[in-house]
Amino acid sequence: MSDTAGKVKRSQREPHGSWGDEWDAIADVVVVGAGVAGLAAALAAARQGRSVVVLEAAPHPGGTTAKSSGVMWIPNNPVMTAAGMVDGREAALRFMARGAHPTRFAPEQPRFGLDEPAFALLETLYDHGPRVFTELASLGAIPYDDTLDPAFPDYYAPFPEDERPVGRAIAMRMPAGHRPGVDATGGQLLIDAMLDSCTRAGVDVRLETRVVHLITDTTHAIVGVEARRASSTQLVGARRGVVFATGGFLHDEQLTTAFLRGPVLGGAAAPTARGDFVRIGMEAGAALGTMAHAWWSEVVVESALRDRRTPRDCVYPFGDSMLIVNRFGERVMNEKMAYNDRGQVHHVWDPGRLEYVNFLLFMIFDDTVLNDDRPTNRPRWPVPLPDEGRENLLSAPSLAELAEVVDARLAEIGPQIGSVRLAPTFSQQLGDTIRRFSTMAIEGVDHDFGRGQSPLEKAWAGPVRPGLPNPTMRPFDDTGPYHCILLGPGALDTKGGPVIDAASRVVDVQGDVIPRLFAAGNCAAAPTGQAYYGPGGTIGPALTFGFLAGESASDEVERIPQL
């Protein structure tokens, strides 16, 4: 924290307005970050009559939210209630506890085996999520679809504890004629609606302003923030509190290397996901939590090597005569399971070979998949359409030749990926793997990984081909060409940072609340632990705890900021 910010030379700073020589601006609540968590905090504070300044490092608002579908995962939400669906508290919390903290989950124990702070966060999401959603919707800040969508089941629907696998994910209401991949994302529509509500509420949103320090007064109380805007320094005072909602640390390689459970090549997080609040929180003495975890995904290696900040990740591997193998030519997972779970397969450590055997994986498919133009409601990328670029695609007339092409490409990019190469037996083992897969596809049962069986896979599967019982599986073509896309470990963003309590107050290393400091979203330790419950599992909790952060900051006793 900075106690010398007031000594910044006036020539380095912008005009002050009416705040004298100390501050460039003062508000009741200062919010840092203009994604869904930050804007929810701003609206909560403004709703209580507080003045709010939002400081966003990027040249545009929205953060990672704007790149998403905008779906919100909220238990016991009003859409469920309106449809006559009961999402009982105890059953929902049991399910949430198993996903959030699986190694501590004990269904017969108090709080299902969780400690009180961890369980209180889950209770808060259940108890306050519906209220927050309703209040924001009443402001016009959430243009949502009020129908239950069976295409959005929970990712953990196979858990016996999940008594309501459909209904907790609320989709955005898309405009008529909306074109996926061309028009604004659902996340951008959500951000636009929240910004409109902020404007009506008088919230002051300032872009290209990156906060670098907290400011404390002579009593060590937090009274504002120090920010950088272009070449100038700005001091923004907070009468009641500061809320951080700056995103995770995915694009800071120093932090990802130090904290994440395994390597990552990049991901779709906003460019501002640089871990600002990890460092600022540590300066304030904050405890850190869930630092090893992220909202995992798979990235296309070629794309990530061009730019760590990938435009999109491999959400759902497209195709039925398609499988994913490691460098030994072996299948290692159900290719159609949720991206959060597929991403973690890349982190498997083989103690015999002393390597991450799945660090790079190889998405193999035939020409039928490449030329498949059947309508689908799932992302096709990275398999290109006929009119799209093929810079990520490796192809060859036969499997043996494809192995040579892939290995040659690995040799070219070796310095960037740690010299991963195909095993000498790759081609032979790949042939065996494909023959077994094709046999299982005719039967319609994946005896190795259960592909096509979960509610998610059934909802996201394409149309069934005539004569085949499993829409996610088809025998490979007997003749080439065959194709490969390199996949690596990535994330939508990280989910670790300073620990918060059920009121979104930041907690220090002694377990005590740091007065007047609040956080929500990916910059804070995830209230949901390591879980990714389903579509919108990032946005629903961020929305809820962001709103609570704004309410908590508003309730602080007013204090005149003084340096």
JOQUIRA-V285070 format. One record per backbone hydrogen bond with DSSP energy under -0.5 kcal/mol. NH is the residue of the N-H (numbers start at 1). CO is the residue of the C=O. E is the energy in kcal/mol with one decimal. If there is no record, write none. Layout:
NH/CO/E ; NH/CO/E
//
This chain:
2/214/-3.5 ; 3/1/-0.5 ; 7/4/-2.2 ; 8/5/-1.8 ; 12/9/-1.7 ; 13/10/-1.8 ; 19/16/-0.9 ; 22/19/-0.6 ; 23/19/-0.8 ; 24/235/-2.9 ; 25/235/-1.2 ; 27/237/-2.2 ; 29/51/-2.2 ; 30/241/-2.1 ; 31/29/-0.5 ; 31/53/-2.9 ; 32/243/-3.2 ; 33/31/-0.7 ; 33/55/-2.2 ; 35/245/-0.5 ; 39/35/-2.5 ; 40/36/-1.8 ; 41/37/-2.0 ; 42/38/-2.4 ; 43/39/-2.4 ; 44/40/-2.2 ; 45/41/-2.3 ; 46/42/-2.6 ; 47/43/-2.3 ; 48/44/-0.8 ; 48/45/-0.8 ; 49/46/-2.0 ; 50/45/-2.1 ; 53/29/-1.9 ; 54/204/-3.3 ; 55/31/-2.9 ; 56/54/-0.6 ; 56/206/-2.9 ; 62/34/-1.8 ; 65/62/-0.7 ; 66/62/-1.2 ; 66/63/-0.6 ; 67/64/-1.5 ; 68/65/-2.0 ; 72/170/-2.4 ; 73/536/-2.3 ; 74/72/-0.8 ; 74/168/-3.1 ; 77/74/-0.8 ; 81/77/-2.1 ; 82/78/-2.7 ; 83/79/-1.2 ; 84/81/-1.8 ; 85/80/-2.6 ; 87/85/-0.6 ; 88/86/-0.7 ; 92/88/-2.4 ; 93/89/-2.7 ; 94/90/-2.2 ; 95/91/-2.2 ; 96/92/-2.7 ; 97/93/-2.7 ; 98/94/-1.9 ; 99/95/-1.8 ; 100/96/-2.5 ; 101/97/-2.3 ; 104/101/-1.4 ; 105/101/-1.1 ; 106/112/-2.3 ; 109/106/-2.0 ; 112/109/-2.1 ; 113/110/-1.7 ; 114/111/-1.9 ; 119/115/-2.3 ; 120/116/-2.4 ; 121/117/-1.3 ; 122/118/-1.2 ; 123/119/-2.5 ; 124/120/-2.2 ; 125/121/-1.8 ; 126/122/-2.1 ; 127/123/-3.3 ; 128/124/-2.9 ; 129/124/-0.6 ; 129/125/-1.4 ; 130/126/-0.6 ; 132/128/-3.0 ; 133/129/-2.5 ; 134/130/-2.4 ; 135/131/-2.7 ; 136/132/-2.6 ; 137/133/-2.6 ; 138/134/-2.1 ; 139/135/-0.9 ; 139/136/-0.6 ; 140/137/-1.5 ; 141/136/-2.3 ; 144/142/-1.6 ; 145/171/-3.0 ; 146/144/-0.6 ; 150/148/-0.7 ; 152/149/-1.8 ; 154/165/-2.9 ; 155/533/-2.0 ; 156/533/-1.1 ; 157/154/-1.2 ; 159/156/-2.1 ; 162/159/-1.5 ; 163/161/-1.4 ; 167/152/-0.5 ; 170/72/-3.1 ; 170/168/-0.7 ; 171/169/-0.6 ; 173/143/-2.8 ; 174/172/-0.8 ; 178/175/-1.7 ; 180/178/-0.7 ; 182/179/-2.2 ; 183/179/-2.7 ; 187/68/-2.2 ; 188/66/-0.6 ; 189/185/-2.0 ; 190/186/-2.1 ; 191/187/-2.4 ; 192/188/-2.8 ; 193/189/-2.1 ; 194/190/-2.2 ; 195/191/-2.8 ; 196/192/-2.3 ; 197/193/-1.9 ; 198/194/-2.3 ; 199/195/-2.7 ; 200/196/-2.2 ; 201/197/-1.6 ; 202/199/-1.3 ; 203/198/-2.6 ; 204/52/-2.4 ; 205/203/-0.8 ; 206/54/-3.3 ; 206/204/-0.5 ; 207/205/-0.5 ; 208/58/-2.5 ; 209/56/-2.8 ; 210/228/-2.4 ; 211/209/-0.6 ; 212/226/-3.0 ; 213/226/-1.6 ; 215/224/-2.9 ; 216/2/-1.4 ; 217/221/-2.0 ; 220/217/-2.1 ; 223/215/-3.0 ; 224/215/-1.1 ; 225/236/-2.4 ; 226/213/-2.7 ; 227/234/-3.0 ; 228/210/-2.8 ; 229/232/-2.4 ; 232/229/-2.3 ; 233/12/-1.1 ; 234/227/-2.6 ; 236/225/-2.4 ; 236/234/-0.5 ; 237/25/-2.9 ; 237/235/-0.5 ; 238/223/-3.0 ; 239/27/-2.6 ; 240/28/-3.0 ; 241/28/-1.3 ; 242/516/-2.1 ; 243/30/-3.0 ; 244/518/-2.6 ; 245/32/-3.1 ; 251/273/-2.8 ; 252/249/-1.8 ; 253/251/-0.6 ; 256/252/-2.5 ; 257/253/-2.1 ; 258/254/-1.6 ; 259/255/-2.3 ; 260/256/-1.4 ; 261/292/-1.9 ; 265/489/-3.1 ; 266/489/-0.5 ; 267/308/-2.3 ; 268/491/-0.6 ; 269/491/-0.6 ; 273/270/-2.2 ; 274/272/-2.4 ; 275/248/-2.2 ; 278/275/-0.6 ; 279/275/-1.5 ; 280/276/-2.4 ; 281/277/-2.5 ; 282/278/-1.9 ; 283/279/-2.1 ; 284/280/-1.3 ; 285/282/-1.5 ; 286/281/-2.7 ; 287/507/-2.5 ; 289/497/-2.4 ; 293/290/-1.3 ; 295/493/-3.0 ; 296/294/-1.4 ; 297/490/-2.2 ; 298/314/-0.5 ; 299/488/-2.5 ; 301/299/-0.6 ; 301/486/-2.0 ; 304/300/-2.5 ; 305/301/-2.5 ; 306/302/-1.2 ; 307/303/-1.9 ; 310/267/-0.9 ; 310/308/-1.7 ; 314/298/-2.8 ; 315/313/-1.5 ; 317/335/-0.5 ; 322/320/-1.7 ; 323/364/-2.3 ; 325/362/-2.1 ; 326/330/-2.0 ; 327/357/-0.7 ; 329/326/-2.3 ; 332/324/-0.8 ; 335/333/-0.8 ; 337/334/-1.6 ; 341/338/-0.9 ; 342/338/-2.1 ; 343/339/-2.5 ; 344/340/-0.7 ; 345/341/-0.7 ; 345/342/-1.1 ; 346/342/-0.6 ; 346/343/-0.7 ; 347/344/-1.5 ; 348/345/-1.4 ; 350/348/-0.5 ; 350/355/-2.9 ; 351/349/-0.8 ; 354/350/-2.0 ; 355/350/-1.2 ; 357/348/-0.6 ; 357/355/-1.3 ; 358/348/-0.7 ; 359/356/-1.8 ; 361/487/-2.8 ; 362/325/-2.9 ; 363/361/-0.5 ; 363/485/-2.6 ; 364/323/-3.1 ; 364/362/-0.8 ; 365/483/-1.9 ; 366/321/-1.3 ; 367/481/-0.9 ; 370/366/-1.8 ; 371/367/-2.2 ; 372/369/-1.4 ; 373/371/-0.6 ; 383/380/-1.8 ; 384/382/-0.6 ; 388/385/-2.0 ; 393/390/-1.4 ; 394/484/-2.4 ; 396/482/-1.9 ; 402/398/-2.3 ; 403/399/-2.2 ; 404/400/-1.4 ; 405/401/-2.2 ; 406/402/-2.8 ; 407/403/-2.4 ; 408/404/-2.0 ; 409/405/-1.9 ; 410/406/-2.3 ; 411/407/-1.9 ; 412/408/-1.6 ; 413/409/-1.9 ; 414/411/-0.7 ; 416/413/-1.9 ; 417/413/-1.1 ; 417/414/-0.8 ; 418/414/-1.2 ; 419/414/-2.2 ; 423/327/-2.6 ; 426/423/-2.1 ; 429/425/-2.6 ; 430/426/-3.0 ; 431/427/-1.9 ; 432/428/-1.9 ; 433/429/-2.7 ; 434/430/-2.6 ; 435/431/-2.1 ; 436/432/-2.2 ; 437/433/-2.4 ; 438/434/-2.8 ; 439/435/-1.9 ; 440/436/-2.2 ; 441/437/-2.3 ; 442/438/-1.7 ; 443/439/-1.4 ; 444/440/-2.4 ; 445/440/-1.3 ; 447/445/-1.1 ; 450/446/-2.0 ; 453/450/-1.4 ; 458/454/-2.3 ; 459/455/-2.3 ; 460/456/-2.1 ; 461/457/-0.9 ; 468/465/-2.1 ; 471/469/-0.6 ; 473/470/-1.8 ; 474/320/-1.1 ; 480/397/-0.6 ; 481/396/-0.6 ; 482/396/-2.6 ; 483/365/-2.9 ; 484/394/-2.6 ; 485/363/-1.6 ; 487/361/-3.0 ; 488/299/-2.8 ; 489/359/-0.6 ; 490/297/-2.1 ; 491/266/-1.2 ; 492/295/-3.6 ; 493/295/-0.6 ; 495/293/-1.7 ; 497/289/-1.8 ; 498/523/-0.7 ; 499/287/-2.5 ; 501/505/-1.8 ; 504/501/-2.1 ; 506/517/-2.4 ; 507/499/-2.7 ; 508/512/-3.5 ; 509/285/-1.6 ; 511/508/-2.0 ; 514/506/-3.1 ; 515/513/-0.8 ; 517/514/-1.5 ; 518/242/-2.5 ; 519/504/-1.9 ; 520/244/-1.8 ; 523/520/-0.6 ; 524/521/-1.7 ; 525/498/-2.4 ; 526/495/-2.0 ; 529/526/-1.8 ; 530/100/-2.1 ; 531/528/-2.0 ; 535/153/-0.6 ; 537/534/-2.2 ; 540/536/-2.6 ; 542/538/-1.5 ; 543/539/-3.0 ; 544/540/-2.2 ; 545/541/-2.9 ; 546/542/-2.0 ; 547/543/-2.0 ; 548/544/-2.2 ; 549/545/-2.0 ; 550/546/-2.1 ; 551/547/-2.2 ; 552/548/-2.9 ; 553/549/-2.6 ; 554/550/-1.9 ; 555/551/-1.3 ; 556/553/-1.2 ; 559/239/-1.8 ; 561/559/-0.6
//
